Amino acid sequence: MFGLQITVGSVVFYPVALRLTIQASKEKLIKKIEVDDSTVAGEQIMRIITGKARGLKLKTPNGLSTRPTADRVKESLFNILNGLINFSEVENVLDIFAGTGALGLESISRGAKSATFIDAATTEILRENIRRTKFTDCIILRGDFEKNLRRLCEKTLSFDLIFSDPPYATGLAQKSLMLVAQMNLPKIGGLIVVEHGAAETLDIPQNFSLIRKTTCGSTTAFEIFERTISP
């Protein structure tokens, strides 16, 4: 089948078959490297998926105190959001527990006009990622998320799209959802997206409806709520 054969002791080698095996191994290795290019030396690489800043790499924090939303989860989320809203009509985005700012920046890249980011620990990373994208309509609020939400409420600000991506299994997913709803921070018809651990469950706030819940693997889920009526 493979033509010329070489016998060494009791072992028979087919040079053509050997070359095919080596080539297949190389291709498998290259494919693995391409699939795993989201991590370098254990550090996660995050990118803007599409839009004005498509492909741009974002700076990520060192260590485990901040857990950035994985690109595959973000892509799944934004695929769903694309069927619910027109990003070019989104005026204001609020990104709570913003971390790298990936969710708010992805929204602007897709056409949203502006974004406000809240995080207590990643101000410098947020500044760097905003600088990299060259987006100008961005505000960073540093410190406790509840205090910052109250400041926004006092200014009677409202948002078309709100993201909350707190540490899992801390109760902050439910708390942030309820605070945002009670303060009427979403506009009528506005959306709240809450990312949380797959084992967590959330109560639906009054005057809101759950329009989508998706589980990604065994660790992550996100829920999308819509503000339906005025209080």
C-alpha positions in Angstrom: 0.0 0.0 0.0 2.8 2.4 0.9 5.4 1.2 -1.6 9.0 0.9 -0.3 9.4 -0.8 3.1 12.4 -0.8 5.4 12.9 -3.7 7.8 14.9 -3.2 11.0 15.0 -6.4 13.0 11.4 -7.5 13.2 10.0 -4.0 12.7 8.8 -2.9 9.3 8.8 0.9 8.4 7.0 2.5 5.5 8.7 5.9 4.8 5.5 7.3 3.2 3.3 6.3 6.1 5.8 7.7 8.5 5.8 11.1 6.7 2.0 11.1 6.8 2.0 10.4 10.5 4.5 13.2 11.2 2.5 15.6 9.0 -0.8 14.7 10.8 0.9 15.3 14.2 2.2 18.7 13.1 -1.3 19.7 11.9 -2.9 18.5 15.1 -0.3 20.5 17.1 -0.8 23.7 15.0 -4.6 23.4 15.5 -4.2 23.0 19.2 -2.0 26.1 19.4 -4.6 28.1 17.3 -7.5 26.9 19.6 -5.5 27.7 22.8 -4.4 31.2 21.7 -6.8 32.8 24.1 -4.2 32.1 26.9 -0.5 32.9 27.0 1.5 31.5 29.9 -1.7 31.1 31.9 -2.8 34.7 31.3 -6.2 35.1 29.5 -6.2 37.2 26.4 -9.4 39.1 25.7 -10.4 40.9 22.5 -13.2 43.1 21.2 -15.2 40.7 19.1 -16.6 42.9 16.4 -17.4 46.5 15.4 -15.2 49.6 15.3 -12.5 48.0 17.5 -12.7 44.5 16.2 -9.8 42.2 17.2 -8.3 44.7 19.6 -6.6 43.0 22.6 -7.6 44.2 26.1 -5.4 44.4 29.1 -6.4 41.9 31.8 -5.6 41.9 35.5 -3.1 39.6 37.1 -4.1 37.1 39.7 -7.5 35.7 40.5 -9.2 38.6 42.3 -10.9 39.6 39.1 -12.5 37.1 36.8 -12.9 38.5 33.2 -15.8 37.3 31.2 -14.4 34.7 28.8 -14.6 35.6 25.1 -16.7 32.5 24.3 -19.3 33.6 27.0 -19.2 37.2 25.8 -19.7 36.1 22.2 -22.7 34.0 23.2 -24.2 36.9 25.2 -23.8 39.5 22.4 -25.2 37.1 19.8 -28.4 37.0 21.9 -28.3 40.8 22.5 -28.1 41.4 18.8 -31.5 39.8 18.4 -33.0 42.0 21.2 -31.6 45.5 20.6 -30.1 47.7 17.9 -26.8 48.9 19.4 -26.8 52.0 17.2 -29.8 53.1 19.1 -28.3 52.5 22.6 -27.4 55.9 24.2 -26.0 54.8 27.6 -24.5 51.6 28.8 -23.7 50.9 32.5 -21.0 48.3 33.3 -21.0 47.3 37.0 -18.1 45.2 38.4 -16.5 46.2 35.1 -13.1 44.6 35.5 -11.5 45.0 32.1 -14.5 47.0 30.7 -14.9 44.3 28.1 -18.7 44.4 28.1 -19.1 48.1 28.0 -16.4 48.5 25.4 -17.8 45.7 23.2 -21.1 47.6 23.3 -19.5 50.9 22.1 -17.6 49.0 19.4 -21.0 47.7 18.2 -22.5 51.2 18.0 -23.6 52.3 21.5 -22.9 56.0 22.2 -21.4 55.9 25.7 -20.6 53.8 28.7 -20.1 54.2 32.4 -17.9 51.7 34.2 -18.0 50.9 37.9 -15.2 49.0 39.7 -13.4 49.2 42.9 -10.1 47.7 41.9 -9.4 48.0 38.2 -9.3 51.7 37.4 -5.9 51.7 35.7 -6.8 48.7 33.6 -10.1 50.4 32.5 -8.2 53.6 31.6 -5.7 51.6 29.5 -8.4 49.7 27.7 -10.3 52.8 26.9 -7.1 54.4 25.7 -6.5 51.4 23.4 -9.9 51.5 21.9 -9.7 55.3 21.5 -13.4 55.6 22.6 -14.0 59.0 24.1 -17.5 58.8 25.7 -16.5 56.7 28.7 -16.8 57.5 32.4 -15.0 55.5 35.2 -16.5 55.5 38.7 -14.1 54.0 41.2 -15.2 52.5 44.6 -18.1 50.7 46.1 -20.7 49.8 43.5 -23.7 50.5 45.7 -22.5 54.1 46.6 -21.9 54.7 42.9 -25.3 53.4 41.9 -26.9 55.8 44.4 -24.9 58.7 43.0 -26.2 57.8 39.5 -29.7 57.6 40.9 -29.4 61.0 42.6 -28.5 62.5 39.2 -31.6 60.9 37.7 -29.5 59.1 35.1 -30.9 56.1 33.2 -29.5 53.5 30.9 -30.6 51.5 27.9 -28.3 48.5 28.8 -26.8 47.5 32.1 -24.3 44.8 32.8 -23.6 43.3 36.2 -20.8 40.7 36.4 -19.9 40.3 40.1 -17.8 37.6 41.7 -19.7 34.4 41.7 -21.5 32.9 44.8 -21.2 36.1 46.8 -24.9 37.2 46.7 -23.8 40.3 44.7 -25.6 39.2 41.5 -29.0 39.3 43.3 -28.1 42.4 45.3 -26.9 44.4 42.2 -30.0 43.4 40.2 -32.4 44.5 42.9 -30.5 47.8 43.6 -30.5 48.7 39.9 -34.2 47.9 39.6 -35.2 49.8 42.8 -33.3 52.9 41.7 -35.0 52.8 38.2 -31.7 53.0 36.5 -32.8 51.1 33.4 -35.0 53.0 31.0 -38.5 51.6 30.1 -37.7 48.8 27.8 -34.1 48.8 29.0 -32.2 45.6 29.7 -30.2 44.3 32.7 -27.7 41.5 32.0 -26.5 39.7 35.1 -23.7 37.1 34.8 -23.4 34.6 37.7 -22.4 31.2 38.7 -24.4 28.4 37.1 -25.6 27.1 40.4 -27.1 30.5 41.5 -30.7 31.5 41.0 -32.0 35.0 40.8 -35.4 36.5 41.9 -37.1 38.7 39.3 -37.5 42.3 40.4 -40.9 44.0 40.4 -41.8 45.7 37.1 -39.2 43.5 35.3 -39.5 40.4 33.2 -37.0 37.7 32.6 -36.6 37.4 28.8 -33.6 35.0 28.6 -31.5 32.7 30.7 -28.5 30.9 29.3 -26.0 28.5 30.9 -22.5 28.3 29.5 -20.7 25.1 30.5 -20.8 24.0 34.2 -19.7 27.3 35.8 -21.4 30.3 34.2 -24.9 31.6 33.4 -26.4 34.9 32.5 -29.9 36.2 32.7 -31.4 39.1 30.8 -34.2 41.2 32.3 -36.3 43.9 30.7 -37.9 46.8 32.5 -41.5 46.6 31.4 -43.4 49.4 33.2 -42.9 52.4 35.4 -43.2 51.9 39.2 
